[in-house]
Amino acid sequence: MIENQKFRPAQVIGPLGEPLTLDSLPPPGTTRWVVRRKAEVVAAVNGGLLTVDEACDRYGLSLEEFASWQRAVDRSGMPGLRVTRIQHYRSLYERQQRY
């Protein structure tokens, strides 16, 4: 029985170094996505607090949208999640890949 249960941590470390729990994540149905909220959801999935499917269902995200957040965090950290600077960080990443 225990072998079939999935281990889920009670908390993970968030993008700003604070502990994140299911209760401290952005509320389900959030529509205004600021950088910190996006980064918290990505950290929760990376830490095992939520699965990708649970995060997409909870927040009404497409898999592609969540994957773009994850890719932005991996490439540029939290600043990469800024909507107003997507083009800047994309071109910066592409230039780095050339050299």
N, CA, C and O atoms as CSV, one atom per row, in Angstrom:
chain,resi,resn,atom,element,x,y,z
A,1,MET,N,N,0.818,-1.192,0.000
A,1,MET,CA,C,0.000,0.000,0.000
A,1,MET,C,C,0.864,1.259,0.000
A,1,MET,O,O,0.607,2.193,-0.760
A,2,ILE,N,N,1.878,1.281,0.846
A,2,ILE,CA,C,2.725,2.465,0.950
A,2,ILE,C,C,3.523,2.672,-0.337
A,2,ILE,O,O,3.789,3.814,-0.713
A,3,GLU,N,N,3.909,1.592,-1.018
A,3,GLU,CA,C,4.678,1.732,-2.250
A,3,GLU,C,C,3.889,2.466,-3.327
A,3,GLU,O,O,4.477,3.144,-4.170
A,4,ASN,N,N,2.551,2.339,-3.310
A,4,ASN,CA,C,1.722,2.963,-4.332
A,4,ASN,C,C,1.423,4.428,-4.058
A,4,ASN,O,O,0.990,5.148,-4.958
A,5,GLN,N,N,1.644,4.875,-2.841
A,5,GLN,CA,C,1.370,6.268,-2.507
A,5,GLN,C,C,2.505,7.146,-2.999
A,5,GLN,O,O,3.679,6.794,-2.877
A,6,LYS,N,N,2.148,8.281,-3.551
A,6,LYS,CA,C,3.153,9.214,-4.045
A,6,LYS,C,C,3.593,10.124,-2.906
A,6,LYS,O,O,2.770,10.612,-2.131
A,7,PHE,N,N,4.894,10.344,-2.815
A,7,PHE,CA,C,5.424,11.255,-1.808
A,7,PHE,C,C,5.240,12.678,-2.285
A,7,PHE,O,O,5.652,13.033,-3.389
A,8,ARG,N,N,4.625,13.486,-1.451
A,8,ARG,CA,C,4.424,14.893,-1.761
A,8,ARG,C,C,4.909,15.692,-0.552
A,8,ARG,O,O,4.412,15.503,0.558
A,9,PRO,N,N,5.872,16.580,-0.764
A,9,PRO,CA,C,6.364,17.362,0.376
A,9,PRO,C,C,5.287,18.311,0.908
A,9,PRO,O,O,4.408,18.746,0.164
A,10,ALA,N,N,5.367,18.620,2.184
A,10,ALA,CA,C,4.420,19.557,2.787
A,10,ALA,C,C,4.718,20.985,2.357
A,10,ALA,O,O,3.820,21.825,2.293
A,11,GLN,N,N,5.994,21.254,2.062
A,11,GLN,CA,C,6.378,22.590,1.612
A,11,GLN,C,C,7.625,22.503,0.753
A,11,GLN,O,O,8.401,21.552,0.855
A,12,VAL,N,N,7.809,23.491,-0.084
A,12,VAL,CA,C,9.010,23.626,-0.909
A,12,VAL,C,C,9.521,25.051,-0.758
A,12,VAL,O,O,8.816,25.921,-0.247
A,13,ILE,N,N,10.729,25.279,-1.197
A,13,ILE,CA,C,11.307,26.618,-1.124
A,13,ILE,C,C,10.870,27.397,-2.364
A,13,ILE,O,O,11.044,26.935,-3.491
A,14,GLY,N,N,10.309,28.566,-2.146
A,14,GLY,CA,C,9.815,29.406,-3.226
A,14,GLY,C,C,10.914,30.189,-3.909
A,14,GLY,O,O,12.079,30.090,-3.524
A,15,PRO,N,N,10.562,30.959,-4.910
A,15,PRO,CA,C,11.565,31.703,-5.690
A,15,PRO,C,C,12.269,32.797,-4.897
A,15,PRO,O,O,13.372,33.207,-5.258
A,16,LEU,N,N,11.656,33.269,-3.838
A,16,LEU,CA,C,12.273,34.312,-3.012
A,16,LEU,C,C,12.879,33.748,-1.734
A,16,LEU,O,O,13.283,34.502,-0.849
A,17,GLY,N,N,12.946,32.405,-1.635
A,17,GLY,CA,C,13.557,31.760,-0.479
A,17,GLY,C,C,12.594,31.460,0.651
A,17,GLY,O,O,13.008,30.922,1.678
A,18,GLU,N,N,11.327,31.789,0.494
A,18,GLU,CA,C,10.332,31.541,1.537
A,18,GLU,C,C,9.701,30.166,1.313
A,18,GLU,O,O,9.646,29.689,0.180
A,19,PRO,N,N,9.223,29.523,2.390
A,19,PRO,CA,C,8.555,28.229,2.212
A,19,PRO,C,C,7.196,28.401,1.534
A,19,PRO,O,O,6.439,29.317,1.855
A,20,LEU,N,N,6.903,27.509,0.596
A,20,LEU,CA,C,5.618,27.509,-0.098
A,20,LEU,C,C,4.845,26.255,0.297
A,20,LEU,O,O,5.390,25.151,0.292
A,21,THR,N,N,3.586,26.431,0.633
A,21,THR,CA,C,2.687,25.312,0.884
A,21,THR,C,C,1.518,25.443,-0.083
A,21,THR,O,O,1.405,26.441,-0.795
A,22,LEU,N,N,0.648,24.434,-0.109
A,22,LEU,CA,C,-0.526,24.524,-0.977
A,22,LEU,C,C,-1.382,25.727,-0.613
A,22,LEU,O,O,-1.981,26.353,-1.486
A,23,ASP,N,N,-1.441,26.055,0.685
A,23,ASP,CA,C,-2.252,27.190,1.131
A,23,ASP,C,C,-1.641,28.534,0.754
A,23,ASP,O,O,-2.366,29.515,0.585
A,24,SER,N,N,-0.318,28.593,0.620
A,24,SER,CA,C,0.322,29.876,0.319
A,24,SER,C,C,0.481,30.120,-1.178
A,24,SER,O,O,0.914,31.199,-1.579
A,25,LEU,N,N,0.140,29.141,-2.007
A,25,LEU,CA,C,0.185,29.344,-3.457
A,25,LEU,C,C,-0.907,30.313,-3.871
A,25,LEU,O,O,-1.855,30.536,-3.118
A,26,PRO,N,N,-0.785,30.894,-5.060
A,26,PRO,CA,C,-1.865,31.767,-5.540
A,26,PRO,C,C,-3.196,31.011,-5.541
A,26,PRO,O,O,-3.217,29.807,-5.798
A,27,PRO,N,N,-4.296,31.693,-5.258
A,27,PRO,CA,C,-5.590,31.003,-5.209
A,27,PRO,C,C,-6.000,30.465,-6.579
A,27,PRO,O,O,-5.656,31.048,-7.607
A,28,PRO,N,N,-6.738,29.349,-6.589
A,28,PRO,CA,C,-7.229,28.825,-7.874
A,28,PRO,C,C,-8.069,29.884,-8.581
A,28,PRO,O,O,-8.777,30.663,-7.943
A,29,GLY,N,N,-7.979,29.897,-9.880
A,29,GLY,CA,C,-8.751,30.874,-10.641
A,29,GLY,C,C,-8.065,32.221,-10.770
A,29,GLY,O,O,-8.680,33.179,-11.237
A,30,THR,N,N,-6.812,32.317,-10.369
A,30,THR,CA,C,-6.075,33.573,-10.494
A,30,THR,C,C,-6.021,33.974,-11.968
A,30,THR,O,O,-5.724,33.147,-12.830
A,31,THR,N,N,-6.306,35.236,-12.250
A,31,THR,CA,C,-6.268,35.707,-13.629
A,31,THR,C,C,-5.175,36.737,-13.861
A,31,THR,O,O,-4.736,36.916,-14.996
A,32,ARG,N,N,-4.728,37.413,-12.821
A,32,ARG,CA,C,-3.674,38.417,-12.966
A,32,ARG,C,C,-2.349,37.780,-12.546
A,32,ARG,O,O,-2.091,37.556,-11.363
A,33,TRP,N,N,-1.524,37.498,-13.544
A,33,TRP,CA,C,-0.285,36.777,-13.294
A,33,TRP,C,C,0.903,37.722,-13.284
A,33,TRP,O,O,1.367,38.162,-14.336
A,34,VAL,N,N,1.388,38.031,-12.098
A,34,VAL,CA,C,2.609,38.816,-11.960
A,34,VAL,C,C,3.773,37.835,-11.881
A,34,VAL,O,O,3.569,36.634,-11.704
A,35,VAL,N,N,4.976,38.340,-12.009
A,35,VAL,CA,C,6.175,37.507,-12.048
A,35,VAL,C,C,6.263,36.596,-10.823
A,35,VAL,O,O,6.536,35.404,-10.959
A,36,ARG,N,N,6.036,37.140,-9.639
A,36,ARG,CA,C,6.174,36.353,-8.415
A,36,ARG,C,C,5.210,35.169,-8.401
A,36,ARG,O,O,5.597,34.067,-8.013
A,37,ARG,N,N,3.976,35.376,-8.813
A,37,ARG,CA,C,2.987,34.288,-8.811
A,37,ARG,C,C,3.365,33.193,-9.801
A,37,ARG,O,O,3.256,32.005,-9.498
A,38,LYS,N,N,3.808,33.598,-10.976
A,38,LYS,CA,C,4.244,32.608,-11.966
A,38,LYS,C,C,5.409,31.790,-11.415
A,38,LYS,O,O,5.428,30.565,-11.527
A,39,ALA,N,N,6.375,32.478,-10.821
A,39,ALA,CA,C,7.554,31.805,-10.280
A,39,ALA,C,C,7.175,30.866,-9.134
A,39,ALA,O,O,7.780,29.804,-8.987
A,40,GLU,N,N,6.196,31.236,-8.330
A,40,GLU,CA,C,5.755,30.371,-7.240
A,40,GLU,C,C,5.140,29.081,-7.776
A,40,GLU,O,O,5.403,28.000,-7.248
A,41,VAL,N,N,4.331,29.189,-8.812
A,41,VAL,CA,C,3.715,27.995,-9.395
A,41,VAL,C,C,4.792,27.094,-10.013
A,41,VAL,O,O,4.742,25.875,-9.846
A,42,VAL,N,N,5.749,27.671,-10.712
A,42,VAL,CA,C,6.836,26.887,-11.294
A,42,VAL,C,C,7.646,26.206,-10.195
A,42,VAL,O,O,7.994,25.033,-10.329
A,43,ALA,N,N,7.951,26.915,-9.115
A,43,ALA,CA,C,8.708,26.332,-8.004
A,43,ALA,C,C,7.923,25.201,-7.340
A,43,ALA,O,O,8.505,24.191,-6.945
A,44,ALA,N,N,6.612,25.365,-7.214
A,44,ALA,CA,C,5.786,24.322,-6.610
A,44,ALA,C,C,5.809,23.054,-7.457
A,44,ALA,O,O,5.881,21.950,-6.917
A,45,VAL,N,N,5.750,23.203,-8.766
A,45,VAL,CA,C,5.790,22.024,-9.643
A,45,VAL,C,C,7.186,21.406,-9.625
A,45,VAL,O,O,7.320,20.185,-9.539
A,46,ASN,N,N,8.212,22.226,-9.705
A,46,ASN,CA,C,9.580,21.700,-9.692
A,46,ASN,C,C,9.908,20.999,-8.378
A,46,ASN,O,O,10.671,20.034,-8.361
A,47,GLY,N,N,9.338,21.480,-7.285
A,47,GLY,CA,C,9.592,20.881,-5.983
A,47,GLY,C,C,8.701,19.702,-5.658
A,47,GLY,O,O,8.920,19.032,-4.649
A,48,GLY,N,N,7.708,19.428,-6.477
A,48,GLY,CA,C,6.839,18.278,-6.248
A,48,GLY,C,C,5.600,18.572,-5.436
A,48,GLY,O,O,4.859,17.651,-5.094
A,49,LEU,N,N,5.353,19.824,-5.118
A,49,LEU,CA,C,4.162,20.200,-4.362
A,49,LEU,C,C,2.905,20.015,-5.201
A,49,LEU,O,O,1.859,19.627,-4.681
A,50,LEU,N,N,3.004,20.292,-6.495
A,50,LEU,CA,C,1.926,20.088,-7.465
A,50,LEU,C,C,2.490,19.340,-8.667
A,50,LEU,O,O,3.687,19.413,-8.944
A,51,THR,N,N,1.636,18.630,-9.370
A,51,THR,CA,C,2.048,18.074,-10.655
A,51,THR,C,C,1.726,19.114,-11.722
A,51,THR,O,O,1.000,20.075,-11.464
A,52,VAL,N,N,2.259,18.921,-12.898
A,52,VAL,CA,C,1.985,19.847,-14.001
A,52,VAL,C,C,0.493,19.852,-14.303
A,52,VAL,O,O,-0.099,20.912,-14.508
A,53,ASP,N,N,-0.116,18.672,-14.332
A,53,ASP,CA,C,-1.551,18.588,-14.622
A,53,ASP,C,C,-2.383,19.287,-13.559
A,53,ASP,O,O,-3.349,19.978,-13.882
A,54,GLU,N,N,-2.015,19.113,-12.288
A,54,GLU,CA,C,-2.742,19.781,-11.202
A,54,GLU,C,C,-2.619,21.298,-11.318
A,54,GLU,O,O,-3.597,22.020,-11.124
A,55,ALA,N,N,-1.425,21.777,-11.630
A,55,ALA,CA,C,-1.218,23.224,-11.763
A,55,ALA,C,C,-2.044,23.782,-12.929
A,55,ALA,O,O,-2.670,24.835,-12.802
A,56,CYS,N,N,-2.040,23.078,-14.054
A,56,CYS,CA,C,-2.801,23.549,-15.211
A,56,CYS,C,C,-4.297,23.548,-14.919
A,56,CYS,O,O,-5.001,24.484,-15.297
A,57,ASP,N,N,-4.788,22.511,-14.253
A,57,ASP,CA,C,-6.210,22.458,-13.900
A,57,ASP,C,C,-6.571,23.529,-12.876
A,57,ASP,O,O,-7.588,24.211,-13.008
A,58,ARG,N,N,-5.731,23.668,-11.862
A,58,ARG,CA,C,-6.019,24.617,-10.774
A,58,ARG,C,C,-6.066,26.059,-11.268
A,58,ARG,O,O,-6.883,26.854,-10.804
A,59,TYR,N,N,-5.187,26.391,-12.208
A,59,TYR,CA,C,-5.071,27.781,-12.649
A,59,TYR,C,C,-5.598,28.028,-14.056
A,59,TYR,O,O,-5.497,29.147,-14.559
A,60,GLY,N,N,-6.150,27.022,-14.694
A,60,GLY,CA,C,-6.705,27.199,-16.023
A,60,GLY,C,C,-5.654,27.526,-17.070
A,60,GLY,O,O,-5.886,28.341,-17.963
A,61,LEU,N,N,-4.497,26.888,-16.954
A,61,LEU,CA,C,-3.394,27.136,-17.877
A,61,LEU,C,C,-3.333,26.032,-18.923
A,61,LEU,O,O,-3.744,24.899,-18.670
A,62,SER,N,N,-2.827,26.366,-20.075
A,62,SER,CA,C,-2.536,25.318,-21.053
A,62,SER,C,C,-1.151,24.767,-20.731
A,62,SER,O,O,-0.346,25.417,-20.064
A,63,LEU,N,N,-0.897,23.576,-21.212
A,63,LEU,CA,C,0.408,22.969,-20.990
A,63,LEU,C,C,1.509,23.812,-21.629
A,63,LEU,O,O,2.602,23.935,-21.076
A,64,GLU,N,N,1.221,24.387,-22.786
A,64,GLU,CA,C,2.207,25.223,-23.482
A,64,GLU,C,C,2.525,26.477,-22.684
A,64,GLU,O,O,3.680,26.896,-22.617
A,65,GLU,N,N,1.500,27.080,-22.075
A,65,GLU,CA,C,1.730,28.293,-21.286
A,65,GLU,C,C,2.598,27.988,-20.071
A,65,GLU,O,O,3.540,28.723,-19.774
A,66,PHE,N,N,2.280,26.906,-19.372
A,66,PHE,CA,C,3.090,26.550,-18.209
A,66,PHE,C,C,4.515,26.216,-18.637
A,66,PHE,O,O,5.473,26.624,-17.981
A,67,ALA,N,N,4.657,25.480,-19.725
A,67,ALA,CA,C,5.994,25.120,-20.208
A,67,ALA,C,C,6.804,26.370,-20.558
A,67,ALA,O,O,8.016,26.401,-20.346
A,68,SER,N,N,6.141,27.399,-21.091
A,68,SER,CA,C,6.864,28.636,-21.415
A,68,SER,C,C,7.339,29.331,-20.140
A,68,SER,O,O,8.418,29.925,-20.124
A,69,TRP,N,N,6.543,29.260,-19.074
A,69,TRP,CA,C,6.978,29.830,-17.791
A,69,TRP,C,C,8.196,29.080,-17.276
A,69,TRP,O,O,9.169,29.687,-16.828
A,70,GLN,N,N,8.133,27.758,-17.345
A,70,GLN,CA,C,9.247,26.948,-16.860
A,70,GLN,C,C,10.515,27.234,-17.663
A,70,GLN,O,O,11.599,27.366,-17.093
A,71,ARG,N,N,10.380,27.326,-18.963
A,71,ARG,CA,C,11.512,27.609,-19.840
A,71,ARG,C,C,12.092,28.996,-19.538
A,71,ARG,O,O,13.311,29.167,-19.521
A,72,ALA,N,N,11.238,29.968,-19.304
A,72,ALA,CA,C,11.705,31.323,-18.997
A,72,ALA,C,C,12.473,31.362,-17.687
A,72,ALA,O,O,13.490,32.048,-17.585
A,73,VAL,N,N,11.998,30.634,-16.684
A,73,VAL,CA,C,12.695,30.586,-15.397
A,73,VAL,C,C,14.042,29.896,-15.553
A,73,VAL,O,O,15.040,30.350,-14.995
A,74,ASP,N,N,14.077,28.806,-16.306
A,74,ASP,CA,C,15.336,28.078,-16.521
A,74,ASP,C,C,16.360,28.940,-17.260
A,74,ASP,O,O,17.549,28.901,-16.944
A,75,ARG,N,N,15.907,29.706,-18.229
A,75,ARG,CA,C,16.822,30.511,-19.041
A,75,ARG,C,C,17.262,31.795,-18.362
A,75,ARG,O,O,18.448,32.123,-18.363
A,76,SER,N,N,16.308,32.533,-17.775
A,76,SER,CA,C,16.615,33.888,-17.306
A,76,SER,C,C,16.226,34.156,-15.865
A,76,SER,O,O,16.383,35.281,-15.389
A,77,GLY,N,N,15.723,33.154,-15.155
A,77,GLY,CA,C,15.280,33.378,-13.790
A,77,GLY,C,C,13.961,34.137,-13.772
A,77,GLY,O,O,13.250,34.181,-14.776
A,78,MET,N,N,13.640,34.728,-12.640
A,78,MET,CA,C,12.376,35.447,-12.505
A,78,MET,C,C,12.219,36.600,-13.504
A,78,MET,O,O,11.111,36.805,-14.000
A,79,PRO,N,N,13.269,37.359,-13.822
A,79,PRO,CA,C,13.074,38.445,-14.793
A,79,PRO,C,C,12.593,37.947,-16.160
A,79,PRO,O,O,11.953,38.699,-16.896
A,80,GLY,N,N,12.889,36.700,-16.506
A,80,GLY,CA,C,12.453,36.151,-17.774
A,80,GLY,C,C,10.949,35.987,-17.879
A,80,GLY,O,O,10.423,35.796,-18.975
A,81,LEU,N,N,10.242,36.058,-16.746
A,81,LEU,CA,C,8.792,35.915,-16.728
A,81,LEU,C,C,8.070,37.227,-16.999
A,81,LEU,O,O,6.846,37.235,-17.131
A,82,ARG,N,N,8.788,38.320,-17.085
A,82,ARG,CA,C,8.145,39.613,-17.336
A,82,ARG,C,C,7.616,39.668,-18.754
A,82,ARG,O,O,8.371,39.494,-19.711
A,83,VAL,N,N,6.338,39.906,-18.892
A,83,VAL,CA,C,5.690,39.925,-20.203
A,83,VAL,C,C,6.234,41.050,-21.063
A,83,VAL,O,O,6.360,40.890,-22.277
A,84,THR,N,N,6.554,42.170,-20.467
A,84,THR,CA,C,7.010,43.321,-21.246
A,84,THR,C,C,8.417,43.122,-21.790
A,84,THR,O,O,8.843,43.881,-22.661
A,85,ARG,N,N,9.141,42.141,-21.310
A,85,ARG,CA,C,10.526,41.934,-21.739
A,85,ARG,C,C,10.758,40.587,-22.411
A,85,ARG,O,O,11.907,40.171,-22.562
A,86,ILE,N,N,9.701,39.897,-22.816
A,86,ILE,CA,C,9.846,38.570,-23.416
A,86,ILE,C,C,10.783,38.611,-24.624
A,86,ILE,O,O,11.679,37.776,-24.750
A,87,GLN,N,N,10.574,39.570,-25.497
A,87,GLN,CA,C,11.384,39.653,-26.711
A,87,GLN,C,C,12.850,39.869,-26.377
A,87,GLN,O,O,13.725,39.277,-27.010
A,88,HIS,N,N,13.126,40.711,-25.388
A,88,HIS,CA,C,14.512,40.981,-24.988
A,88,HIS,C,C,15.191,39.706,-24.500
A,88,HIS,O,O,16.291,39.384,-24.950
A,89,TYR,N,N,14.558,38.984,-23.594
A,89,TYR,CA,C,15.170,37.782,-23.040
A,89,TYR,C,C,15.265,36.666,-24.070
A,89,TYR,O,O,16.204,35.870,-24.031
A,90,ARG,N,N,14.309,36.594,-24.991
A,90,ARG,CA,C,14.365,35.582,-26.048
A,90,ARG,C,C,15.569,35.837,-26.950
A,90,ARG,O,O,16.311,34.907,-27.265
A,91,SER,N,N,15.773,37.087,-27.369
A,91,SER,CA,C,16.911,37.385,-28.249
A,91,SER,C,C,18.233,37.209,-27.505
A,91,SER,O,O,19.216,36.764,-28.098
A,92,LEU,N,N,18.271,37.549,-26.229
A,92,LEU,CA,C,19.476,37.358,-25.423
A,92,LEU,C,C,19.831,35.880,-25.346
A,92,LEU,O,O,20.996,35.514,-25.498
A,93,TYR,N,N,18.840,35.031,-25.111
A,93,TYR,CA,C,19.075,33.587,-25.037
A,93,TYR,C,C,19.557,33.051,-26.381
A,93,TYR,O,O,20.481,32.239,-26.430
A,94,GLU,N,N,18.936,33.500,-27.470
A,94,GLU,CA,C,19.333,33.022,-28.798
A,94,GLU,C,C,20.757,33.436,-29.130
A,94,GLU,O,O,21.495,32.670,-29.749
A,95,ARG,N,N,21.154,34.644,-28.724
A,95,ARG,CA,C,22.537,35.086,-28.956
A,95,ARG,C,C,23.519,34.245,-28.149
A,95,ARG,O,O,24.600,33.921,-28.639
A,96,GLN,N,N,23.160,33.893,-26.929
A,96,GLN,CA,C,24.039,33.074,-26.100
A,96,GLN,C,C,24.212,31.688,-26.686
A,96,GLN,O,O,25.282,31.094,-26.552
A,97,GLN,N,N,23.185,31.161,-27.331
A,97,GLN,CA,C,23.262,29.824,-27.902
A,97,GLN,C,C,24.166,29.777,-29.138
A,97,GLN,O,O,24.695,28.718,-29.478
A,98,ARG,N,N,24.343,30.908,-29.803
A,98,ARG,CA,C,25.191,30.941,-31.006
A,98,ARG,C,C,26.672,30.811,-30.663
A,98,ARG,O,O,27.446,30.287,-31.462
A,99,TYR,N,N,27.070,31.280,-29.492
A,99,TYR,CA,C,28.502,31.329,-29.149
A,99,TYR,C,C,28.890,30.310,-28.132
A,99,TYR,O,O,30.057,30.233,-27.749
